Every structure is written in structure tokens, then in C-alpha cells.
Amino acid sequence: MSARRKLSYYLLGVLILVALWFLGSLIMEWVFSDEPAKARAFPDPIMAFKAVYSSWSELGRNLLSSGLRVLLGLLLAIVFAAPLGLVIGHEEALDRIFSPIIYITFPIPKIVFLPLLFVLFGLSELSIVLTIALIVAFQTLLAARDAARNVPQDYVLSVRSAGANKWQLYRHVIIPASLPEVLASVRISIGIAIAALYLAETTGVNSGLGYFLLSARRQFSFEALFAGIMVMGLLGLVLYGLLDLLERLLCRWKHL
């Protein structure tokens, strides 16, 4: 699919979302016609766009802070968890040792470790980045392990029979064969990472979109609240776009 056509589909999706939003606000206004305070809790898109415009300088700063945090968290998780998962998935002895540990620790909500990270590192950027990385790392680790497990043995045997060493086997077979699944797990993890970012930014820091949303909620400024939600959605869209670009660069054979 061409970039122009893909962009047109994105725009169509945004228009449909805005139309549904507008319809929802009209329904809320009709249902709570006798209670204007409740109807005001769901402002229409025009009001939200005006709030974005009027507070863009503040929103832009918070967007930059949140974007850097979630991007660093994602990169940290991928750099450490993906190679480890590939090795565990391919090396049967390591898989037998580490799989029970993964199964025990994976269901634990990693956000519960946020207070511990705050104790160790304070209310700092590092605490938030490590929280995001910890949450995403397990998803990436498990996806990489399963992808390496599912690499056809015919590929492995053919490369080994050609005299490839361990590094060459990973470079030419395990990594390329597993990469699409690993990136697919990262795509899922982006939403989880942004949710973790929101929780981390509402626990004492004074910057980021989570902090902006918390301030708007405390002031009962619903227009500002929805403006922050819109910008958080924009952050997700940018991250998905970057990931699509990365996939095109690293998995070129999928787009031939």
C-alpha cells in the first residue's frame, strides 16, 4: 500500500472517530438536558480542539516529556528483553530453566513495583522510564521466546550444515525469522506503556500528560481533560507510525 493511500485511510479513521464523538456528545446533551453539569462532562470535539489550541504551549511541553519517557522505556525493554527472549527460546536448556520463572512473574502487574522504584530512585525520570521498561520487557521477552521456539528446524539445520557458527545462526536465521513477531508484541505493548505512563505521571511528578490530565480532573475542566486525552492519542499514533517505519526498515521482505 502506498504512503498516500495509507495516509488517506488514517484520515478517514480520524474523521469517523470525530463523527462518533460528536454524536456521543449530542446524545449526552439530550439525555441530560435537565442536568447541564452532567452533559458538560462530555464536551464535543470542537470544544476539545479549542482547548488544545488555547493550552498548546503547556500541552506541547507535557507531550514532549511523556514522549521521551515512553520512548526510552520501550527502547530499554526491547534492547534487553528481545535478545534474552531469543536466546531462551532457541537454547532448550535455558528454556527449561527460565520458562517457569517467566510463567510465575509474567501475570504479576508490574505497576505494583512503582512505589519501590520511587523509594530507590525518587520521583525521577528514571523511575518512570524503568516502570515502563519493566512492564513492556516481559511482553517482549515472552514474544521473542515464542518466536525463537517456532523457527522451523529446517532453516536451522540448513544453515548449520553450511558451517555457520552460533552468531551467524542468530544473525541469519533466528533474528530475521523472529523479528516480525517481536515487533508485533511491541505494537501491543505501546498501549500498555502509555497506560503505565499515565499511572506513573499521576503519582507525584509535575510534568507529562498524566500530570496534565490529573490537574484537569481536579479542576473539573472537562474541555482540558479531553484535550489531554486527544494529545495522548496523538502520542500513541506517532509511536505506532515510528514502529511501522522501523518494521519497513528491518523487515523489508514483508513489503516487497
N, C-alpha and C positions, 0 to 999 in steps of 0.2 A: 504494500500500500504506500502510495506517495505521501510525502510530508504534508503537502497541501490538502490532500483528501483527509488525512488523519486529523489535521487541524480543524477542518470543517465539521467532522464528527464530534470533536471536543466542544466546539462552539454550539452545535446542535444540542448536545447533552446539557450544557450550561443553560441554554435557553429553556429547555424542558424543565430543568430543576427550578429556575426562577419562576416559570409559569405555575408550577405546582406550589411553590412557596407563596406566590401571590394569591392563589386560590385558597390555600390554607388560612392566610390572614383574613381573607374575606369571610370564610366560614366562621372563624373565631369571632370576628366582629358581629356577625349575625347571631351566633349562639349566645354571646354575652352582650347583647345590645343594651340590656338593663344594668350591666356591670362593666362600665368602661375601663376600670382598673385591670380587670382580667383580660379584656380584649387587647389592651395596650401591651400585655406581656408577650404578644406575638406580632411584632411590627412587620409591615410589608417590606418588600425588597427595596423600594425607593427610599424609605426612611433609613434602612440599614446602610445603603450606599451613601446617603448623605452623611451618616455618622462616620463612615470610613473616610470620606473626603475631609470632614471637619477635624478629625483627630489623626490624620495620616502621619504627622510627624512623630507622635507618640507610638502609634501602631507600627510604623516602619522600624523604629528603634527596637521595639519588643520582638518584631518579626525577625530581625537580624540576630538578636540574642538567642531566640528559640531555634532558628535555623542552624546556627553554628553548633548549638548543643546537641541537637538530634543528629546532625550530620557527623559530628565527631563520635557520638555514641555508636552509630551504625557502622562507621569505618572501623572503630576499635573492635566491635563484635565480629565483623567479617574477617579482619586480619588475623585474629587469634582463634576464633571458633571454626571457621571453614577449613583451614589446613588440618586442625586437630580432628575434626569430624571425618575428613577424607582418610586420614591415616588409621583411625579407629575402624572405619568401615571396611578398609581394604585388608588390614592386618588382622587375621582371625583371632590370634591370641589376645591382642589388645581389645578386640570387640568383646570377647568373653569376660574380660576383667571390667571394662568400663561401662558396658551396657546396663548392668544392674544399677550402677551409680547414676547413670543418666535417667533411668526409669524412676528412681526414687526422688531425684531432685527436680526433674522437669515439671511435675504438677504443682510444685510449691510456687505461689505467686511471689515473684522476685521483688515486688514493690515493698514487701514487708521488711526488706533489708535496708530501706531508705533511712530509717532512724539511725541504724548502725553506721551507715556511711556518713551521716551528718555528724555523729559523735567523733568518728575518725578524722574526717576532713573538713568539718564545719559546714556552714551554709555557703558552699562554694560552687563554682562552675564544675569542679572535678567531681563533686558528689552527684550532681545531676547527670553528667556525662557517663559516669560509672553505673548509675542506676539504669539508664537507657541501654548501655552496652551489656549489662548483666541480663536484662530481660530479652534482648534480641539474640544474645550469644547462644542461649540454649536452643532456640528455634533454629538458628543457623547450624549449630552443631549437629542436631538431630537430622536435619535435611541433608547435610553433607555426608553424614554417616550412611544414611539410607541410600543416597545416590551412589556412593562408592560401592556399597554392597551389591547394587543392581547392575553394575557394569558387566556386560557379557564376558564370560570367561574366554570366549573365542578371541576377543580383542587382546586380552592379557597374554594368552598363550602365543598368539601370532607375533606380538612384539618381543616377548621373551625368547622365542625361537630365533629371532633375528639378532639376538645378542645384546638386547637393551639392558642397561643396569637399572637399579631401583629408581633413581632420579628420572631417567628417561621414560620409564614406565609411567610414573606420575605425570610427567610433563606432556607426554604424547597420547596417553590413554585415560588415566583416572581423572585428571583435572578437566580436560575438554568434555568428557562424557558426563561428568557430574555438574559442570558449571550451570547449565540451564535450570536444573532443579534447585541449586543453591540460590541463584538469583530469584527464582520464583518464591522461595521461602523469605528472602529479603523483602520482596514486594509485599508479602503478607505482613512482615514484621514492621513495615513503615507505619501502618495504622496503630499497631501495638506500641511502637516507640513514641508516637505523638500523644497517645493516651497516657503513657508513663511520664512524658514531658509535662503534660498538664498537671498531673498529680504532684510531681516534684516541684513545679513552679508555684504551687499554691501552699507551700509549707514553710514559708519564711523568706524567700528571696524577693527582691524588689525590682525584678525585670523579667521580661518574657511574656508570651501571650497568655500563659496560665495566670500570671500575676495581673495582667490587664483584665482578663475575664473575671477574676475574683474581685477586683476593685469595682468593676461594672455591676457585678451581682450585689455587692454590699450597698451600692448607691441606688439600687433598683433602676439602673439606667438600661432598659431593655434594648434600646437602639444601639448603645455602645456594646452591649453583650453580643448582639447578633453581628455587629461589625467585627468583633474579635473572632467570632465563630467563622465568619467568612474568610478572614485572613488566615486562620488556622487551616481551613480547607485549601486556601491558596498555597500554603506551605506544603501540604500533602501533595498537591498537584505538581509543584515544582520538583519535589523529591521523586515522584513517580516518573516524571519526564527525564530526570537525570539518570534514573535507573534504566529506563528504556534506551537511552543513548548509550549507556555502559554496556547493555546487552548487545546492542548492534555492533559495538566495537569488539567485544570479546567473543561473541557467538555469531560471527559473520555467516557461517554456513546455514544458519536458520533463516536468513533473509535473502538468500540468493534467488 
